[in-house]
Amino acid sequence: MPYRLIVTRPNGTQAHSSTEPLGTRHAVALSALKVLAAQNIAFGRAGLAFGRELRDAPLSETLTHDSGYAFRTEAF
């Protein structure tokens, strides 16, 4: 099943949405890490821990990072 990652900034605007389907939940987690790193928010263990939480979260559940960025995984 392909997935899409949707990221919302703390002010409510959309920061990122996958334009191509992501094949696995692991790919979704890696995409989230790239977004966090590009914004200079999370690296290393903290980023990996959040990526694992996102990977294991149910579809359409929104997880909010400490920075205020919200991440949601949906079916593509």
Secondary structure, DSSP 4 states (H G I P E B T S, - for coil): --EEEEEE-TTS-EEEE-SS-BSSHHHHHHHHHHHHHHTT---HHHHHHHHHHHHHSPTT-EEE-TTS-EEEEEE-
